[in-house]
Amino acid sequence: GSYSHTGASTREGVDIDTSNNADEEIFAPVSGVAYVHDYGTGFGLHVNIDLGNGTFANLSHNSDLFIADGSAVEQGQLLGLDGCTGSCTGDHTHIGLLEGDASEPAQNSDSIPISFYTRDVTADEEVGIYDNTELVCGNSGHFYQSYLPVVRWLPDGTLVKGATHPDVFVKDGDEFFLLEDEAVFWSYNFSFSETVLVSEAFIACQNFGNSLTAPACYRAVEDASGNAYIAFECENIAGKYRQAVYPGARDAVLESWGIYTAHQHNSAIGASILANYPLHSGYARLRDGALVRETGMPDVYAVDSGSALPIETEEVFRLMGFAGRTVLEVPYGALNYIVLSRGSCASGIGCIDKATVTICNSGGVGVGGEGVADMDGDGWNMGEDCNDEDPSAYPGAEEICGNWEDEDCDGQDIECPPQDNDSDGWAQDNGDCNDANASINPGASEVPCDNADNDCNAATLDVPDADGDGASVCSDCDDSDPNNEPGKVEICDNADNDCDGLADELFDIDGDGWTTCEGDCADTNASVNPSRAEIVCDSVNNDCNSQTQDSPDADGDGAGVCADCNDANASVHVGATEICNSADDDCDSAVDEGGVCVPNPNTVDNDSDGYTENQGDCADSDASVHPNASEGCNGVDNDCNGVPASNEADSDSDEWRVCEGDCADSDALVHPAMTELQCNSKNDDCNSQTQDSPDADGDGAGVCVDCNDANASVHALATEVCGNGVDDNCDGLDLVCPPADSDSDGIADGQDNCPQIVNAGQSNFDSDGEGDVCDADDDGDGSNDPYDCAPYNSARYPGATEVCNGTDDDCDSAIDEGLSYDADADGYYSIGSCRAPATDCWDQNSAVNPNAQELCGNGIDDDCSGSDAECPPCERDTDGDGVVDCLDNCLLTDNSDQQDADSDGIGNSCDAHNDIVYPLLTVDAVLSGPPATYMDMDGELLRADGTPDYWWSQLSYAQNTNTLHYEAYVDSGWTLRFSVEYRRNNVVSWSCVAPFPPGTLTMQVTASVDGVPVQVTAINNHLGGCELFVEVP
């Protein structure tokens, strides 16, 4: 359309263009309470979703809405169909965020900016938050992808109808089955009130099976003892049978099958069913698609494939479209008897959460734009791409094995090759004997003595004995010589005979590596052996060689090097005569001793100043220094009196002495060469003529204390004049002249929130800029003070919404009206009530509240703890027949006589077989090999005449175990035909069409009838084949 947005209620909204040729589905962009408004405004048929904070989301111009006014809706819930109602020029959906009352038409509220979590598909942008001003609209508008959590999965058995289609389907597995006409619909006992409206996105996730054209027959019959049965199939169907209804949940089970009355045993139909319909073992289950809860418990379960799956939250319940559906109720504990299994959200098993119901093989729903989109940008449009939200999935993509995903859109995943857990290139299936250790495989080399079969070959020894001395290589230090092994006697042969890590250790006492048999001449001294260098003068034969001398005499003066201080000069040795030659001739470590050289330095005047050292010259190398010299300004003791003159000091090391004019010899920054610095109270240049604080303007204040030394009227002692823009007294500020104050309350008119009325406190409760003394509405709530019951509380005024706070919000003299409930007047408010304590779980019964005493076994949560207390079996009488449960052979049926004709422990009143004793067939399958993530047994039970007692179905299943167990009551001549399927990591490893891989798995199947073993027969004569048979004798 092209209708412009200029009004206060539309200006921030966005129009999403849709096709003019067909109505398109709209979904709730947010969660909240929905208010439906008719066609009387420019918004046309529209819905406002209240966000609870004074704002609401608006979707306008719709052709149809499927929700009730005032109902709660969830984000992603199907709301209706778009159109062109109200002011518009073509089909579209107007989306806006408004501030106001959602229960009023949108035109009465103000449009405010809105943001969208989306992705610009046209511009190939990442998903993010876009403001309304950032969206590309107009004739060249972009295509945007929505990420709303739209429902794409519902439990088996759910009746569904497309929003734009008249047909009704029933879901079973991943297929949709069309109910051909109303006759077929009614034959299944279905109800239109249980039908769920679904979107095109949901339908796109399903596969369509064959239409259901033949009518069904589901009827109930009651025998003479009052036991109820459901008869399945019509009279002319060979597979017809009946099954007992669990007495404790009779009405709920029957209602789930659309049955509300039972044929009596003495009626024609009843008698025929009891006579002609074989009795099937076990209890009849709730029909798939039923919703059920146990009395006093909060969880609602959906029945799917016979199992009760809990729905995580009320929000998920509404999102699935179940808000208008019937929820059956059964006694606490009865659910276990009427389903195969039950899930638990607390344990994370079988829980229906938002992720469960919003995911299938395709992704989110696109909004806006025309034509077919490529949502994931992989080059394949939605009609061609099997998963248009995953860019790695498209026709021709590379298939990844074993991830249970169809990347190449060929309809299946591929099985992975044998698993190589340690990534060594060898799998367990092709010979890896330890697939958890990459160093062990058939291609590895055997590593001796590591207690591992490295090459997976038992023929290669881990502990060989090459020299045959009885000690393997793991303990033999030399497996090539039989003379060397642990326990041998060590001999002197340069070998480690006893394998203690040492060779000839008994013959090398000093541990220097040389034995006596190798020439060690001193085996108690590690520094002496044939490898050592001879050390002179230590009186030791270090190298064990008698030819090397300990004290040689190189100069032949008769004194060896050990006693000769210069063995290269024959005239130098101990005992030689010392001469004046600057040498130690007699080797006594003294040179020219004994006065052989006679000069006297103290008698020489070296600087020719007329004074020798003996005459007091203290520096005989400086002629200006002697006892008769005059002191100079040089820091030197010129007159040799022991100290220089005091005025020659330079204490501050500034290279200026006192005698050179330094006026402060303790301050290195003060001397004649320095520049005078102002205002530091120093004579920096030692010149009294230069001033430290000159006074340029002659006002008596030097520049150091005068902020303007060019103006004689400005100085620290001047009088400050206000408002002249001058800092007269040098305090850093100009004096501000006082402003006008009309009411003389000390507050200037410009700052006074009541300038004509004295109000020095300036109180302003509603912060509106108008003081309380002159404000007619102090709290700004639109109600003037005389009429306001709380003039200083903006949340309380006539017409306000009453909220739960113990206060009269709307000024009608009533408190919290309509918001708090204690219907049974027991002092506890109902759960959800605004008043505390809001903990009463049954507000119509004063005996039920958190302070009540819990009574066990009455099916009532008396103390609101979440469940009824279970009575001990021998104190409880569930059916009230006077027999306690631990002794009662019919726990839920009144049978005080306890008759049990067949002595099977089940009383006649609740025994589906009455007094007929049928043999019990048990079958166990035990699988060896890797753990199974899933395993099941499927089959059918055939009577002696070949007709099935029940058709092929699942007999037993298990997870994370390799054991299956099945049991059934049978009769002589009956045959059980079955097969086993085994999955590991979500990949079928064996089934009827894929036998076990050779060598990886073995299966043992045993069977017995009343404890007596019977034979298990397999097709093709191999155990674990496609089909197995057990014949009952």
FIZA-449140 format. One line per field, with one value per residue (C-alpha): x, y, z. Coordinates in steps of 0.001 Angstrom, whole numbers, plus 500000, padded with zeros to 6 digits. Example, Ala and Ser with C-alpha at 12.3 -4.5 7.8 and 13.67 -1.06 7.14 Angstrom:
% FIZA-449140
u: c(512300,513670)
v: c(495500,498940)
w: c(507800,507140)
This chain:
% FIZA-449140
u: c(500000,500941,498924,501212,502132,501751,499446,500563,499510,501262,504329,506904,505251,506396,504336,505384,504291,502514,500820,497492,496525,496422,496096,499353,499841,500805,502484,502838,506112,506021,504326,501516,497752,496042,493125,491164,489572,487103,486970,485713,489017,491729,493649,490958,490786,493769,495264,497134,499485,499925,503556,502577,504680,502305,503226,501802,502644,500076,499382,496774,494726,494150,491510,491047,492205,492109,492517,490021,489943,491874,493694,497384,499563,503166,505863,505725,502059,499852,497463,495571,495807,496902,494720,493588,491013,490771,492830,495057,495609,496765,497383,500025,500665,501291,503506,503958,504894,502558,502328,498877,496033,496074,492422,491503,491729,495286,494282,493950,497649,500997,503409,506945,510162,510303,513194,513295,515551,515972,518360,518497,518444,518623,521803,523145,523691,524210,521264,520936,518692,517374,515579,512520,514525,517195,514849,514987,511387,509567,509399,512882,512304,514451,513462,513878,514015,512137,513526,510277,510011,507205,505750,507008,506404,503452,502964,501651,497881,497368,494550,495719,494232,496058,495062,494148,493005,489698,491206,491908,494910,496114,499858,501560,505350,506722,503700,500366,497269,494273,490894,489076,485597,483470,482344,485971,486562,483651,484497,487741,485705,487580,486325,486700,487262,490553,491855,494931,495408,498935,500992,502399,505812,504504,502966,506227,508000,505730,505588,502148,501020,498059,494614,492538,489510,488320,486325,487654,485819,486668,484089,483953,482382,481837,481791,479640,482254,482273,485658,485883,487580,488240,487433,489826,488932,485579,483877,485081,488751,490870,493178,490446,491111,490101,492218,491377,491074,493010,490313,492076,491949,488954,487168,490336,491475,488026,487701,491112,489629,486451,484380,481881,479607,480297,478229,477058,477965,474327,473714,474047,477117,478692,478205,479591,482738,483391,482898,484665,487408,490567,491826,495153,497543,498199,496138,494898,497012,495938,495488,498380,497760,495902,496788,496804,497813,497759,495493,497227,500313,501257,502744,500710,501806,501249,501010,503367,504030,502541,504812,503772,506039,505841,505307,507963,506022,502613,504217,505183,501658,500128,502707,501683,498076,496792,495140,491599,492146,490901,493421,492414,492971,493924,494670,498191,500303,497775,499646,502293,499681,498318,501464,504585,506898,506938,509486,510798,511807,513784,515890,516024,514354,511481,510764,508767,510435,510459,513373,511457,508368,510108,512680,512334,514338,513599,514226,512506,509635,510410,508341,508065,509088,507752,508797,510832,513704,517075,517015,520501,522265,523632,522315,519288,515774,513328,511513,514754,516719,515933,517118,517000,518390,521624,523992,525899,522780,521689,521462,524994,526598,529214,527499,528966,528636,526957,525676,522014,521800,520994,523532,523181,519347,519179,516863,519319,522514,525426,526935,530477,533298,534546,535364,539026,538853,542583,543073,546003,544606,543424,539905,538893,537040,540251,542608,543345,543606,543601,541625,542180,545995,547376,550754,549115,547929,548902,551293,553269,556613,556740,558361,560012,559286,556328,553698,551782,551113,552229,551833,548678,550570,550802,553721,556112,557471,557433,560307,562853,566149,568628,571724,569793,571193,567756,567501,565235,566140,563892,566410,569594,572001,573751,571428,574165,576628,575545,578372,576585,573290,571906,573579,576869,580177,582017,585534,588113,587256,585938,582301,579275,579034,576379,574230,574372,575243,578958,581845,584713,583487,585470,588718,588432,588303,588855,586194,588408,587514,590864,591199,594392,594467,594481,597608,596216,599370,597463,593876,593038,593716,591292,593711,596332,595875,597457,595180,596316,598938,602057,601907,605384,606414,603615,605879,603306,603643,600375,600498,601844,604890,608334,609920,608207,610051,608345,611033,613064,616134,615904,618868,621208,622133,621598,618313,615143,612142,610534,613313,614414,612492,613830,614679,615670,618629,621463,622655,619341,618664,618501,621880,622960,624448,621960,623273,621745,619986,616273,616028,615554,618890,618710,615011,614038,611210,613132,614788,618137,617772,620588,621363,623014,621525,621885,619967,618230,615168,614546,617623,616496,614582,612580,610579,613588,611608,614498,612812,613224,610820,613184,612825,608963,607994,604578,604366,607925,606557,604809,607106,604117,603826,606454,606570,607195,604539,601370,597850,595828,592076,592587,591666,595367,597497,600148,602034,602148,600495,598120,594835,593796,592213,588508,587358,588714,585889,583190,580774,577880,580146,578877,582525,582306,584291,583501,586646,585252,581980,579634,577185,575485,578043,575442,573099,574490,571824,573134,576432,577537,576866,573173,570273,568097,564675,561707,559566,561794,563177,566763,569650,570257,573074,574703,573969,572093,571066,568688,565229,563399,559899,559765,556697,556061,552834,554195,551181,553381,552639,555423,554741,554918,551688,550084,547724,547973,551266,550354,547312,547984,544325,544571,546469,545841,544729,542359,538560,536585,533897,530991,530007,532911,534485,537783,539440,540282,541659,543502,541407,540688,537049,535035,532369,528888,526166,523155,520111,516521,514409,510764,509381,512452,512782,516518,516061,516686,513754,515603,516082,512862,510186,507563,509068,505981,505359,507794,509134,512705,512656,511879,510012,508702,507229,506552,509750,507729,509568,506594,506995,504480,503190,501990,501289,497598,498541,501552,502085,501437,498938,496317,494076,494147,494979,491450,490081,493107,493043,496857,498012,501642,501475,501259,500166,496983,494179,490522,490432,493827,494245,493959,497118,497963,499691,497302,496338,493312,494918,491767,490423,487149,487606,488218,491603,492972,489491,489389,493074,493225,491173,490577,487388,487453,488342,491141,493542,495593,495190,494987,498122,498478,496642,498354,498143,500476,500456,499387,500066,496630,496670,492872,491083,487652,488513,489327,490877,493576,496289,500024,499240,496878,497800,498667,496497,498189,496569,493510,494642,494701,497694,496347,499384,500087,503519,503141,501932,499801,501684,501944,500716,502838,501418,500238,498461,496822,493545,493362,490062,488379,487417,488769,491898,495180,497204,500063,497534,495000,495075,493102,494533,492033,488921,486597,486880,486681,486216,489731,488667,491433,490264,493523,495779,497920,497936,495433,491899,488998,487617,490656,492151,491842,492200,489800,490277,492009,495678,497716,501381,503876,506321,509577,512280,515691,518229,521747,524132,527911,530223,530247,527495,524149,522715,519361,518083,514605,512695,509848,507510,504048,502362,500543,497857,497831,495616,498100,495992,497840,497057,498480,500186,503875,504786,507467,507758,510581,513201,516118,518739,522395,522242,522693,519831,516170,513364,509847,507030,503434,500675,500279,498529,499704,500702,501243,504343,506331,508013,510461,513719,516242,517586,520774,521950,525209,525762,522411,523540,521809,524590,522345,518790,516771,518389,521932,523365,525975,529444,531476,533455,532097,528933,527358,523818,522394,518609,516848,513165,511067,507394,506516,510236,510777,513321,512037,513957,514693,514799,516408,515902,518905,520101,522205,521461,520925,519500,516659,513836,513650,510849,509736,507042,504986,504624)
v: c(500000,503641,505175,507716,507775,511289,510865,510695,507033,505841,507999,505554,502400,500241,498738,495229,494602,491318,489766,491216,487803,485737,486353,485754,484632,487022,486025,487657,489648,489793,488059,489740,490167,490626,493038,492708,495820,495831,497683,501050,502978,503628,500737,498338,494975,495157,493603,495365,493212,494795,494602,495460,498642,501198,500266,497801,496290,496888,494821,496425,496072,492309,490308,487757,487153,483738,484868,485949,489469,489663,486361,485836,485233,484128,485467,483443,482397,482402,485371,485601,486736,490044,492076,495592,496713,500305,503010,501237,500887,497263,494170,494735,494510,497677,497067,499745,500300,502658,504226,504066,501710,498523,497836,500995,501287,502111,505553,506760,506177,507713,506009,505622,504345,500578,498162,494770,491728,490649,490167,492210,489386,491734,493414,490083,491612,489765,489346,492251,494944,497483,500699,501552,504347,501858,499634,500100,500665,502074,500821,499292,497948,495099,491592,490960,487605,487042,484985,484413,481010,479638,476196,473490,470327,468915,465508,462510,462273,466051,467245,470185,472537,475084,478717,479091,475497,473755,470264,468598,466314,464031,463880,460501,460339,462751,462365,464124,462064,463790,462869,462347,463495,464123,460493,459380,462245,461241,457524,458277,459999,463244,466656,469906,471719,469827,470947,473182,475933,475709,477846,477179,476922,473993,472259,472680,470577,467543,464685,463792,460188,458529,459953,458178,456993,453951,454556,453502,451810,452623,451457,450654,447655,446764,443163,441715,442657,446278,446100,448341,447502,449396,447493,448428,448027,447110,443714,442794,443499,440400,442253,443405,443112,444550,445822,446466,450031,450849,451343,454254,456391,454926,458137,459895,456962,456577,460325,460406,457968,460081,457509,458668,455611,451863,449023,446686,443005,442009,444212,442748,444847,444338,440591,440366,442329,440285,437053,437849,440370,438647,440157,441946,441928,445064,448202,450442,453593,457183,458090,459958,463695,463706,466279,465057,466041,464264,465604,468201,468325,471295,469483,469047,466140,465590,461944,461210,457674,456296,458310,461213,464172,467137,470616,472789,476019,477599,479825,476773,475362,478530,478733,475223,476464,474286,477085,476004,472257,469784,468697,465322,464691,461382,460502,461012,457974,456632,458069,455351,452689,454308,455381,453533,455977,459532,462317,464810,468405,468452,465535,466838,463660,463911,467555,469603,473019,475937,474462,471178,472779,475424,473311,471057,470531,474074,477357,480643,482299,485148,488376,491222,491460,489622,486384,483425,484064,482429,482762,481415,482972,479655,480243,477911,479284,478043,475802,474042,474058,471313,473582,477267,478486,476474,477679,474366,472391,472524,470166,469027,470081,467834,465247,464779,461241,460239,463683,462821,465832,465844,468349,467389,467289,463690,462727,460803,460952,458671,456155,456879,454399,452311,454596,455343,456692,457361,458787,456465,455390,451994,451234,448495,446833,446449,445174,447932,446006,449209,451975,454365,454477,455912,454192,450746,449407,446736,449204,450067,448510,446336,448171,445639,445667,448173,445535,446403,444574,447555,445858,443931,440702,438067,436413,439302,439012,441904,440269,438514,436831,437152,435616,432749,433323,433151,436896,438783,442067,443781,442928,441922,444875,443147,440710,439906,438328,435385,436250,439434,439172,440017,437767,437129,437577,440749,440128,442607,442519,446070,444768,445065,441350,441620,444292,446707,449602,449467,447716,446201,448104,445780,446662,450420,451382,455103,455206,457047,454700,452874,449439,447946,445571,448611,450148,452288,452589,454177,452763,454643,458042,459052,461756,459150,456880,456450,459120,461873,464544,464628,467507,468851,469455,467396,464419,462137,459937,461286,459477,456215,456707,456570,458385,461688,463845,465513,468376,468903,471336,473186,475636,472988,475077,472110,473462,471747,473783,473130,475138,477509,480816,481187,477796,479450,481427,479427,482502,482647,480033,479581,480599,482963,486456,489395,492233,495660,494546,494880,491056,488443,486672,484477,483428,484922,486975,490266,492417,494243,493853,494622,498168,497173,500330,503652,506845,509432,511123,513425,515526,516438,519700,518327,521534,523896,526134,526147,523653,519877,517502,517433,521236,521142,521229,519539,519308,518994,518726,522209,525289,527437,525308,525578,526891,530496,530684,532949,531427,531874,531560,528049,525562,524516,524592,526868,527698,524055,524948,521976,523635,526038,529444,529300,531645,529200,526663,525613,523826,523637,522382,525048,525841,529273,529933,532524,534372,534488,536187,533229,534897,531615,528785,526325,526796,525577,527688,530949,532425,535387,533492,532816,534862,536615,534826,536835,535961,533210,535302,534688,536890,534436,536412,537707,541246,543575,545833,543301,543082,539871,541486,544698,547016,548222,550213,551760,550746,549398,545761,544005,541776,538726,539743,541968,540162,543127,545016,547371,548783,550671,550268,546479,544764,542489,545309,547054,547164,544790,546464,544123,543567,545504,542381,543110,541125,544283,542550,539721,536951,535251,536382,539410,540204,539264,541770,540195,539352,540555,538736,539878,537882,538570,534881,534832,533027,535101,535367,533437,530462,530766,528142,530485,534005,535855,533687,533239,529631,529567,525727,525496,522176,520748,517259,516465,518150,520093,523394,524846,524944,523217,526521,527710,524328,523332,519669,518880,515293,515988,513183,515360,515616,518908,518675,519344,516343,514034,511530,511473,514903,513934,510488,510536,506876,507578,509723,509389,507022,505409,501658,499817,497800,495424,497564,497836,501365,503049,503878,505091,507209,505261,504480,500773,499020,496441,495655,492834,491929,489749,486611,484488,482755,480198,482836,480670,483617,482530,484235,482208,481640,484568,486884,490183,489962,487940,485203,484252,480554,478891,476149,475485,478673,477068,474711,476200,472870,473284,475879,475933,475574,472605,469092,466847,463732,460859,459054,461320,462615,466184,468430,469582,471668,473088,471436,470347,466782,464538,462599,458921,456633,453606,450602,448902,452005,452989,451680,453390,451810,451925,448248,447611,445810,447747,448216,445910,443034,444142,442199,445024,448347,450565,448351,447692,443894,443143,439407,439320,436442,435314,432357,431889,432498,434949,437587,439772,439716,438759,442301,443781,440767,441264,437479,436651,433011,432010,431242,432081,431062,433931,434245,436120,437055,438536,439898,440630,442378,442467,445075,448881,450460,450979,454497,453061,449522,448201,445012,445132,442294,440708,437919,435312,432999,429284,429853,432387,435468,438231,438913,442328,443735,444458,447128,448066,445387,446834,449557,450800,453560,453350,449626,446410,444495,444183,442367,441539,439532,438714,436277,433732,430500,427155,427191,430946,432361,435537,436986,439852,441647,443815,447236,448679,452328,453899,457694,458117,455894,452561,450007,446940,446341,444036,445533,446014,442998,443385,444176,440925,440524,443597,442420,439223,438777,436141,435712,433443,432728,430845,430053,430111,429730,426729,427511,427364,427470,430707,430193,432633,433085,432103,429892,432576,434111,437858,437655,439747,437927,435666,433256,431781,429097,428468,424701)
w: c(500000,499866,502719,504399,508105,509471,512447,516080,516286,513093,512372,513844,512453,509521,506674,505581,502009,501251,498265,497112,495688,498871,502578,504435,508025,510810,514059,517462,517492,521325,524256,526188,526475,523094,522555,519309,517731,514874,511569,512878,512522,509961,511522,510324,512060,514377,517485,520294,522408,525842,527081,530665,530873,529350,525772,523270,519873,517119,513953,511705,508488,509027,507211,510006,513591,515312,518917,521570,522934,526214,525707,526463,523391,523031,520744,517506,517974,514875,515209,511922,508287,506799,504464,503605,506138,507347,505563,503022,499274,499190,501306,503974,507702,509679,512754,515381,519008,520848,524254,525781,526659,524583,525362,523411,519593,518468,517143,520751,521533,520546,518166,519547,517871,517289,516710,514958,515477,511858,508947,505733,503172,500180,501461,502816,506268,509551,511896,514329,515778,513270,514235,512166,510500,509365,507357,503581,502485,499482,495899,496198,499715,500990,501972,505745,507493,510748,513632,515503,517274,515059,515893,513506,515580,517504,519169,517242,517193,517146,514895,512798,510239,508096,508583,504914,504194,504976,505370,508714,509162,511920,512627,513030,513182,510597,508308,507847,507076,505525,506976,503709,504829,507884,508058,508501,510956,513183,512938,514797,517531,516841,517995,516058,519371,519734,516313,516328,513722,512265,509927,506480,508172,510242,507228,505275,507920,507414,504950,503600,503903,502253,503004,505648,503679,505670,508827,512220,515060,518677,521209,524905,526571,530217,531435,534211,536843,535776,534034,530981,527667,524460,521275,518461,514775,513258,513292,509803,510465,511086,513489,515825,519548,522898,525766,529414,530685,533847,536509,538206,535050,533247,532282,531070,528904,527333,526724,525015,522468,522181,524053,526682,527126,527296,525829,528573,528582,528185,525120,521642,520779,524205,524146,520609,521507,524634,522696,519405,520176,521482,524721,524288,527263,529336,529751,526940,526671,526274,522627,521018,520987,524324,526995,530598,534119,537470,540215,542369,540129,537913,534905,531709,529490,525772,524687,521780,520459,523668,525990,528230,527477,529892,528377,530008,530609,530166,527510,525423,525946,524459,521663,520566,520169,523040,525056,524030,524216,526849,529510,530954,534658,536271,539927,541134,540124,537598,534603,534853,534023,530865,528966,527847,529628,530929,530577,533103,532420,535684,534412,530846,529485,526994,527821,525300,525379,522965,521000,520541,519018,516859,514983,511957,508772,507603,509436,510240,508422,506002,506077,503587,499929,496914,495230,496487,498921,499461,503243,504004,501004,499667,496120,496466,496975,499588,497124,496164,499436,501975,504817,503833,507180,506925,504170,504370,503291,499643,496622,495769,499097,500657,502864,506372,507616,510842,511981,511274,508920,505194,503806,500091,500154,498912,501763,503901,505908,505010,507406,508595,507896,510842,513759,514509,518060,518469,514922,514159,510778,512089,513291,515691,512836,510784,513455,515971,519263,521365,519637,522566,522067,518809,519354,519185,515796,513215,511515,514660,515617,518707,521621,523987,527691,527676,528565,525397,522128,520013,516587,517547,516708,519418,517560,518287,521830,524243,526300,523897,525091,522214,523945,525546,528990,530612,531154,528713,527109,529715,532493,530570,530234,527274,525516,522966,525501,527712,530161,531160,533062,536529,539187,537350,539294,538252,536752,535495,531756,531052,530959,533297,534081,536850,535106,537999,535709,536567,534798,536848,539928,542276,540509,540461,544126,543555,540809,538301,535452,535511,537011,538361,535406,533140,534821,537688,539918,542838,542935,546107,544464,541695,540457,539575,536511,533042,531538,533883,532951,535142,537650,538604,542150,543843,544693,542943,539804,538379,534992,536357,534052,535621,532644,533377,536045,538995,539225,535994,535844,532523,533047,534492,537516,539812,541164,539854,538782,542149,543919,541099,540685,537103,535629,532366,533961,535520,537514,539378,542036,545764,547267,544432,545342,545162,542913,541951,538781,539605,539794,542550,542108,545264,544886,548280,546746,547397,544712,545229,549001,551376,550152,546947,545362,547462,546069,548746,547218,550173,549374,545826,544878,541978,541156,541652,543998,546565,548882,549162,550882,553861,553958,554091,550378,550443,546620,545203,541688,541811,542115,543306,546414,549227,552820,551694,548974,549132,549159,545878,545096,543735,546491,546888,550113,548507,551768,552943,556270,555959,554704,551881,552768,553881,551097,548510,549274,546706,549053,546529,543678,541283,540241,541904,545083,547746,546748,543178,544233,545128,547563,548585,548534,549859,546813,543478,541642,543047,541660,539475,536223,536965,535483,538069,538444,539722,542733,544192,547091,545925,544677,541874,540142,543373,542102,544479,541579,539988,541712,542672,542550,540477,540672,537101,537877,541095,543181,545963,545046,543207,540262,542538,544325,541665,539212,536812,537268,534420,536296,539548,540640,540628,543445,546434,548753,546273,546849,544560,542419,541428,537851,536188,534723,536568,539360,541362,544494,542706,544363,541005,540755,539781,542358,541015,541746,543582,541271,541716,544364,543974,546956,549158,550086,549382,546050,542898,540540,537815,540120,542172,541208,542715,542218,543544,546636,549494,549416,550608,550746,546964,547449,544119,544588,540923,539622,537043,537676,539593,543400,545633,547155,543734,541975,541799,541056,543242,542078,538371,537961,536226,539271,541209,544883,546296,544364,544766,547657,547568,546306,546742,545056,541250,541136,543117,541699,540621,537637,538279,537799,541101,541819,544622,547274,550211,549099,547506,544122,542278,545168,545382,549101,548336,548619,546116,544854,542279,542795,545875,546546,549619,548546,551374,554045,555480,555726,552684,549321,546114,544084,541678,544067,544691,548466,550651,551570,547999,548562,548690,546033,546377,547351,547318,550160,553573,554651,552034,552677,553525,557247,556884,557962,555014,554867,553061,550176,549766,546360,547715,548288,551693,552707,549198,549147,545522,546013,548174,550863,550044,552810,553801,551927,555098,556353,553078,551645,548252,547114,550557,550584,554081,552830,553155,549973,550980,551207,548537,545247,543545,544722,542899,542859,545835,546383,550063,549271,547644,545354,542960,540881,538971,542019,540041,542821,540912,542220,539971,540137,538375,536554,532801,532400,535240,536110,532860,533499,530405,530043,530332,527430,528194,525654,526490,523976,525202,522805,523254,521757,521914,524071,522345,522459,521396,520958,520263,519544,516988,516120,516135,518078,515908,517248,516544,513479,512051,512757,514644,518288,517432,514364,513967,516566,519061,521753,523844,523684,525790,525798,526795,527446,525478,527098,526009,527818,526591,528104,527095,528081,525280,524484,523158,519497,519324,517577,518279,515172,515821,514974,516823,515838,517340,517123,518156,518006,516188,513297,512611,513037,512599,511651,509418,506310,507684,509549,512242,510790,510972,514172,515937,517694,518961,520209,522557,522469,524978,525510,528045,528699,532391,533112,530785,527995,524415,521147,519261,515468,512986,509220,507031,509903,511613,514993,514754,511234,509888,511699,514769,515771,519112,519043,522210,522911)
